[in-house]
Amino acid sequence: MTAREPRIPGPDHPITVEKTGQRVIARVGGHVIADSSRALTLREANYPPVQYIPIEDVDRTLLAASTAQTYCPYKGDASYYSITLADGDLADVVWSYREPYDSVAAIADHVAFYTDRVDVAVGD
């Protein structure tokens, strides 16, 4: 990918990253994909908050790296994973910023899930 000029969050496009402070569990059907007490909540502009879970707290045996990539001028290049289960795959429902821009550096080594396909519950 070509180098891009990062945009800095500010009043017109705020981004915050904070410790969630509660247990976060990601499930597909009866399968627990991730279970963490160390998640981070990323709030960006007017988008819904996103839970970023440390990759160490994810069942990586259920993830398959994808060739899909996207770019965010505020966060950087995102890489994707599919969730592979015995009853079928969910393509490109997990993403990670492996080398996020400095303004969101805390989300490195974390993954997030598309909540329309993966149930992400916050709290016990």
C-alpha positions in Angstrom: 0.0 0.0 0.0 1.1 3.5 -0.6 1.9 5.9 2.2 -0.9 8.2 3.1 -1.0 11.4 5.1 -2.6 10.7 8.5 -5.4 13.0 9.7 -5.2 14.2 13.3 -8.4 13.8 15.4 -9.8 17.1 16.6 -13.0 19.1 17.3 -14.3 18.3 13.8 -13.6 14.6 14.1 -12.9 13.6 17.7 -11.5 10.2 18.6 -10.9 8.8 22.2 -9.6 5.5 23.3 -10.3 4.5 27.0 -10.2 1.3 29.0 -13.7 -0.2 28.9 -13.5 -1.2 32.6 -15.9 -4.1 32.2 -15.8 -7.6 30.8 -16.4 -7.8 27.0 -17.5 -11.0 25.4 -17.8 -11.6 21.6 -20.0 -14.5 20.5 -21.3 -16.1 17.4 -24.2 -18.3 18.3 -22.9 -20.5 21.2 -19.3 -19.9 20.3 -17.3 -17.5 22.5 -14.8 -15.8 20.2 -13.3 -13.4 22.7 -13.6 -12.8 26.5 -11.7 -9.9 28.0 -11.5 -7.6 31.0 -8.9 -5.6 29.1 -10.9 -4.2 26.2 -10.7 -0.6 25.0 -13.6 1.6 23.9 -12.9 3.7 20.8 -15.3 6.6 20.3 -15.0 8.3 16.9 -17.0 11.3 15.8 -20.7 10.3 15.6 -20.1 6.6 15.1 -21.2 4.1 17.7 -18.5 3.1 20.2 -16.3 0.1 19.2 -14.8 -2.4 21.5 -11.2 -3.3 20.8 -10.2 -6.5 22.4 -6.6 -7.6 23.0 -5.7 -10.4 20.4 -4.4 -12.5 23.4 -8.0 -12.6 24.7 -9.4 -13.9 21.4 -9.7 -17.6 20.4 -7.3 -17.3 17.5 -8.0 -20.9 16.4 -11.3 -19.6 15.1 -9.7 -16.8 13.0 -8.5 -17.0 9.5 -6.5 -14.1 8.0 -8.2 -12.5 5.0 -6.7 -10.6 2.1 -9.3 -7.8 2.7 -7.9 -4.4 3.7 -9.3 -1.0 4.3 -7.9 2.4 5.1 -9.0 5.0 7.6 -7.2 8.4 7.5 -7.4 8.7 11.3 -6.4 5.1 12.2 -4.4 3.7 9.3 -4.6 0.4 7.4 -6.9 -2.3 8.7 -6.4 -6.0 8.1 -9.3 -8.5 8.4 -10.0 -11.9 9.6 -12.9 -14.3 9.0 -14.3 -16.4 11.8 -14.3 -20.1 10.9 -16.8 -22.4 12.6 -17.9 -25.9 12.0 -21.3 -24.6 10.8 -19.9 -22.0 8.4 -17.6 -19.1 8.0 -18.2 -15.4 8.6 -16.1 -13.5 6.1 -14.2 -10.4 7.1 -16.0 -9.7 10.4 -13.0 -9.0 12.5 -10.5 -6.2 11.9 -7.3 -5.0 13.4 -5.0 -2.0 12.9 -1.6 -3.7 13.2 0.3 -0.4 13.0 -2.2 2.3 13.9 -1.4 5.9 13.7 0.0 7.5 16.8 -3.3 9.2 17.9 -4.8 5.7 18.4 -1.7 3.7 19.1 -3.4 2.0 22.1 -5.5 -0.2 19.7 -2.4 -2.0 18.3 -2.6 -5.7 19.0 -6.4 -5.4 19.5 -9.2 -6.6 17.3 -12.8 -5.4 16.8 -15.9 -7.1 15.4 -18.8 -6.1 13.2 -21.6 -6.1 15.7 -24.3 -6.8 13.1 -22.7 -10.3 12.6 -21.0 -10.9 16.0 -22.6 -10.3 19.4 -20.4 -8.1 21.5 -21.7 -7.8 25.0 -20.2 -5.3 27.6 -20.6 -6.1 31.3 -20.9 -9.4 33.2 
